[in-house]
Amino acid sequence: MARAGIDVRLGVDLDPDCEYPYTANNEAAFLPKSVSEVTGGEICAAFGNARFRLLAGCAPCQPFSTYSQARKPSEDSRWNLLAEFGRLVVEADANIVTMENVPQVERETVFQDFVRSLEDNGFTVSHQVVECVRYGVPQARRRMVLLASKLGPIELLDAEETASATVRDVIGHLPRIEAGESWPGDPLHSAADLAPINLKRIRASRPGGTWRDWPADLVAKCHDKDTGKTYPGVYGRMPWDEPAPTITTQYYGFGSGRFGHPVQDRAISLREGAILQSFPPEYRFVKPGEPIARKTIGRLIGNAVPVKLGEAIGRSVLRHVQGHPAQT
């Protein structure tokens, strides 16, 4: 949002690991709370006397993911966080709202109730599923984007008609490192170590291929079972000249998806994953000198809204308010 020219005032998250990246890169305040505990007054204090009051949210996507569809809503308390976000919209008297999530959320009752609540409170609502690569994100990621406004109809800007960015375009220039190594010039350009069997597996892998390309002695036992044969999208290398697969919270692991480097015998580094999420190469995730917790950084990056998609949303909001200069 800040890269689009939005005046970012406050970030809210229960995860304390979010605080340093948020404050260091946005120069904004941070409130370490669950959205269910935040009050409208706390949001209003951050808005101050701003005429245009944008509230942006992203409920955890895991409950709505295709990987969690067997779980009932009552079994996951995170389903209700979208309703809590809706509560804050009303209590804080926001006049513009945006949120993003996985495409499957559109089918859920909690989302439909959220949209209905916005409409009942005077918002005009639009939402659509977008291909992030069309907004400059070098990744095959689909997301649902909602925009709502009390000022009138609001829409996401059309995607720019430019060539899709590829893995080679954005990480091909980074220094070569081996599995288990870090580049001295950037602690986040660090690759996880590989067990001897996985080093053999990645050397037997081709970009865009699967474990089905391996010799029989390298195939994992779980993939010999009937249930495992239907999951070819793990233990693979990314192709150079295509967008990356969806970056997950465990993208730094070779066995977690098709996250093998196109030509180097390792999984992609933490920094490479951040760049594929369209974070700027200089984006800071940990304080200088502090140890790199791979699992923590992977979670922050994999759960993030791709930066260039956020920028497109911000530019959409700016275009919208420019037509309402007298709105109070």
QUIJONOR-V541574 format. One record per residue. N is the residue number from 1. RES is the residue in one small letter. SS is DSSP state (A for helix, B for strand, O for the rest). PSI is psi in radians with two decimals (999 if undefined). NEAR is the number of other C-alpha atoms within 12 Angstrom. Layout:
N_RES_SS_PSI_NEAR ; N_RES_SS_PSI_NEAR
This chain:
1_m_O_-0.79_33 ; 2_a_A_-0.63_24 ; 3_r_A_-0.37_21 ; 4_a_A_-0.15_20 ; 5_g_O_0.15_18 ; 6_i_O_2.41_28 ; 7_d_O_1.72_25 ; 8_v_O_2.16_28 ; 9_r_O_-0.65_28 ; 10_l_B_2.44_32 ; 11_g_B_2.52_37 ; 12_v_B_2.23_35 ; 13_d_O_2.52_28 ; 14_l_O_-0.42_20 ; 15_d_O_1.98_22 ; 16_p_O_-0.37_20 ; 17_d_O_-0.23_26 ; 18_c_A_-0.35_32 ; 19_e_A_-0.90_28 ; 20_y_A_-0.88_28 ; 21_p_A_-0.65_30 ; 22_y_A_-0.87_32 ; 23_t_A_-0.64_26 ; 24_a_A_-0.60_20 ; 25_n_A_-0.38_25 ; 26_n_A_-0.23_25 ; 27_e_O_0.80_17 ; 28_a_O_2.87_22 ; 29_a_B_2.81_26 ; 30_f_B_2.36_28 ; 31_l_B_1.91_27 ; 32_p_O_1.38_23 ; 33_k_O_2.73_19 ; 34_s_O_2.52_23 ; 35_v_O_-0.44_32 ; 36_s_O_-0.29_24 ; 37_e_O_-0.21_20 ; 38_v_O_2.48_27 ; 39_t_O_2.75_25 ; 40_g_A_-0.56_24 ; 41_g_A_-0.66_19 ; 42_e_A_-0.65_26 ; 43_i_A_-0.72_34 ; 44_c_A_-0.68_27 ; 45_a_A_-0.65_19 ; 46_a_A_-0.64_26 ; 47_f_A_-0.60_25 ; 48_g_O_-2.37_19 ; 49_n_O_0.44_13 ; 50_a_O_2.41_21 ; 51_r_O_-0.68_20 ; 52_f_O_2.10_31 ; 53_r_O_1.74_36 ; 54_l_B_2.20_40 ; 55_l_B_2.06_40 ; 56_a_B_2.34_38 ; 57_g_B_2.79_34 ; 58_c_O_1.74_37 ; 59_a_O_2.62_38 ; 60_p_O_2.31_33 ; 61_c_O_-0.31_35 ; 62_q_A_-0.70_27 ; 63_p_A_-0.44_31 ; 64_f_A_-0.08_34 ; 65_s_O_2.71_25 ; 66_t_A_-0.37_15 ; 67_y_A_-0.21_12 ; 68_s_A_0.22_19 ; 69_q_O_-0.30_18 ; 70_a_O_-0.24_14 ; 71_r_O_2.34_17 ; 72_k_O_2.65_14 ; 73_p_A_-0.65_19 ; 74_s_A_-0.27_12 ; 75_e_A_-0.07_13 ; 76_d_O_1.93_18 ; 77_s_A_-0.31_19 ; 78_r_A_-0.33_25 ; 79_w_A_-0.60_30 ; 80_n_A_-0.16_28 ; 81_l_A_-0.47_29 ; 82_l_A_-0.68_38 ; 83_a_A_-0.64_28 ; 84_e_A_-0.64_29 ; 85_f_A_-0.73_40 ; 86_g_A_-0.65_41 ; 87_r_A_-0.77_29 ; 88_l_A_-0.59_33 ; 89_v_A_-0.78_41 ; 90_v_A_-0.84_30 ; 91_e_A_-0.60_21 ; 92_a_O_-0.04_26 ; 93_d_O_0.75_34 ; 94_a_O_2.57_37 ; 95_n_O_-0.08_39 ; 96_i_B_2.43_42 ; 97_v_B_2.48_45 ; 98_t_B_2.61_44 ; 99_m_B_2.75_41 ; 100_e_B_2.71_39 ; 101_n_B_-3.08_37 ; 102_v_O_2.67_37 ; 103_p_A_-0.56_28 ; 104_q_A_-0.33_27 ; 105_v_A_-0.49_37 ; 106_e_A_-0.43_27 ; 107_r_A_-0.16_18 ; 108_e_O_2.51_23 ; 109_t_A_-0.68_18 ; 110_v_A_-0.60_27 ; 111_f_A_-0.77_35 ; 112_q_A_-0.65_21 ; 113_d_A_-0.65_22 ; 114_f_A_-0.81_36 ; 115_v_A_-0.76_34 ; 116_r_A_-0.69_20 ; 117_s_A_-0.74_25 ; 118_l_A_-0.80_34 ; 119_e_A_-0.68_25 ; 120_d_A_-0.41_16 ; 121_n_O_0.35_24 ; 122_g_O_0.20_23 ; 123_f_O_2.52_30 ; 124_t_B_2.23_26 ; 125_v_B_2.41_32 ; 126_s_B_2.55_28 ; 127_h_B_2.58_32 ; 128_q_B_2.74_27 ; 129_v_B_2.27_24 ; 130_v_B_2.66_28 ; 131_e_B_1.95_28 ; 132_c_A_-0.54_42 ; 133_v_A_-0.47_35 ; 134_r_A_-0.20_28 ; 135_y_A_0.33_34 ; 136_g_O_0.11_34 ; 137_v_O_2.13_45 ; 138_p_O_1.06_40 ; 139_q_B_2.46_43 ; 140_a_O_1.27_29 ; 141_r_O_2.27_32 ; 142_r_B_2.33_29 ; 143_r_B_2.62_35 ; 144_m_B_2.26_33 ; 145_v_B_2.20_39 ; 146_l_B_2.40_40 ; 147_l_B_2.41_41 ; 148_a_B_2.54_43 ; 149_s_B_2.52_37 ; 150_k_O_-0.10_30 ; 151_l_O_-0.26_29 ; 152_g_O_-3.00_22 ; 153_p_O_2.44_24 ; 154_i_O_2.40_33 ; 155_e_O_2.67_30 ; 156_l_O_2.40_34 ; 157_l_O_2.56_27 ; 158_d_O_2.54_18 ; 159_a_O_2.52_24 ; 160_e_O_2.41_18 ; 161_e_O_1.30_12 ; 162_t_O_2.85_12 ; 163_a_O_2.47_17 ; 164_s_O_2.40_25 ; 165_a_O_2.55_30 ; 166_t_O_2.96_29 ; 167_v_A_-0.79_37 ; 168_r_A_-0.72_25 ; 169_d_A_-0.68_25 ; 170_v_A_-0.42_30 ; 171_i_A_-0.01_35 ; 172_g_O_-0.36_22 ; 173_h_O_-0.17_13 ; 174_l_O_2.61_25 ; 175_p_O_2.54_20 ; 176_r_O_2.38_25 ; 177_i_O_2.79_28 ; 178_e_O_2.88_23 ; 179_a_O_2.32_29 ; 180_g_O_0.00_23 ; 181_e_O_2.79_24 ; 182_s_B_2.56_26 ; 183_w_B_2.23_20 ; 184_p_O_-0.49_12 ; 185_g_O_-0.22_14 ; 186_d_B_1.86_26 ; 187_p_B_-0.41_29 ; 188_l_B_-0.24_39 ; 189_h_B_1.28_34 ; 190_s_B_2.28_36 ; 191_a_O_2.46_37 ; 192_a_O_2.63_36 ; 193_d_O_2.78_25 ; 194_l_O_2.35_26 ; 195_a_O_2.69_18 ; 196_p_A_-0.70_14 ; 197_i_A_-0.66_19 ; 198_n_A_-0.47_29 ; 199_l_A_-0.71_25 ; 200_k_A_-0.68_21 ; 201_r_A_-0.76_34 ; 202_i_A_-0.56_40 ; 203_r_A_-0.39_30 ; 204_a_O_0.00_28 ; 205_s_O_2.58_37 ; 206_r_O_2.64_27 ; 207_p_B_2.25_29 ; 208_g_O_-0.07_29 ; 209_g_O_-2.93_26 ; 210_t_O_3.12_32 ; 211_w_A_-0.25_40 ; 212_r_A_-0.25_27 ; 213_d_A_-0.19_22 ; 214_w_O_2.78_24 ; 215_p_O_2.69_16 ; 216_a_A_-0.57_14 ; 217_d_A_-0.18_16 ; 218_l_A_-0.26_24 ; 219_v_O_2.28_27 ; 220_a_O_2.60_23 ; 221_k_A_-0.64_14 ; 222_c_A_-0.47_16 ; 223_h_A_-0.21_23 ; 224_d_A_-0.34_18 ; 225_k_O_2.73_12 ; 226_d_O_-0.67_10 ; 227_t_O_-0.61_11 ; 228_g_A_-0.40_17 ; 229_k_A_-0.30_18 ; 230_t_A_0.09_15 ; 231_y_O_1.31_22 ; 232_p_O_-0.18_26 ; 233_g_O_0.58_26 ; 234_v_O_2.84_34 ; 235_y_O_0.92_44 ; 236_g_O_2.80_41 ; 237_r_B_2.55_41 ; 238_m_O_2.49_43 ; 239_p_O_2.58_28 ; 240_w_O_-0.79_28 ; 241_d_O_0.60_21 ; 242_e_O_2.83_25 ; 243_p_O_2.72_36 ; 244_a_B_2.78_44 ; 245_p_O_2.99_36 ; 246_t_O_2.20_35 ; 247_i_O_2.07_42 ; 248_t_O_-3.14_35 ; 249_t_O_-0.21_27 ; 250_q_O_0.53_30 ; 251_y_O_-0.32_45 ; 252_y_O_-0.06_42 ; 253_g_O_2.22_37 ; 254_f_A_-0.64_40 ; 255_g_A_0.05_33 ; 256_s_A_-0.10_26 ; 257_g_O_-2.80_31 ; 258_r_O_1.20_39 ; 259_f_O_0.27_49 ; 260_g_B_2.46_49 ; 261_h_O_2.54_44 ; 262_p_O_-0.65_34 ; 263_v_O_-0.38_28 ; 264_q_O_2.57_30 ; 265_d_O_1.26_37 ; 266_r_O_2.90_43 ; 267_a_B_2.84_46 ; 268_i_O_2.68_51 ; 269_s_O_2.95_45 ; 270_l_A_-0.77_48 ; 271_r_A_-0.70_40 ; 272_e_A_-0.71_48 ; 273_g_A_-0.68_48 ; 274_a_A_-0.75_44 ; 275_i_A_-0.65_41 ; 276_l_A_-0.35_46 ; 277_q_O_0.09_46 ; 278_s_O_0.37_39 ; 279_f_O_2.54_34 ; 280_p_O_2.58_22 ; 281_p_O_-0.42_23 ; 282_e_O_0.12_20 ; 283_y_O_2.35_28 ; 284_r_O_2.28_31 ; 285_f_O_-0.41_37 ; 286_v_O_2.67_28 ; 287_k_O_2.52_21 ; 288_p_O_2.31_14 ; 289_g_O_-0.22_11 ; 290_e_O_2.64_12 ; 291_p_O_2.65_15 ; 292_i_O_2.03_26 ; 293_a_O_1.78_20 ; 294_r_A_-0.76_31 ; 295_k_A_-0.69_20 ; 296_t_A_-0.87_24 ; 297_i_A_-0.70_36 ; 298_g_A_-0.70_35 ; 299_r_A_-0.78_25 ; 300_l_A_-0.76_36 ; 301_i_A_-0.80_38 ; 302_g_A_-0.53_36 ; 303_n_A_-0.15_30 ; 304_a_O_2.66_37 ; 305_v_O_2.21_40 ; 306_p_O_2.29_41 ; 307_v_A_-0.75_33 ; 308_k_A_-0.48_34 ; 309_l_A_-0.75_42 ; 310_g_A_-0.66_38 ; 311_e_A_-0.71_28 ; 312_a_A_-0.69_36 ; 313_i_A_-0.77_43 ; 314_g_A_-0.75_35 ; 315_r_A_-0.55_28 ; 316_s_A_-0.71_34 ; 317_v_A_-0.76_40 ; 318_l_A_-0.76_29 ; 319_r_A_-0.69_21 ; 320_h_A_-0.83_29 ; 321_v_A_-0.39_28 ; 322_q_O_-0.34_16 ; 323_g_O_0.02_16 ; 324_h_O_1.00_20 ; 325_p_O_-0.38_13 ; 326_a_O_-0.02_10 ; 327_q_O_2.39_18 ; 328_t_O_999_15
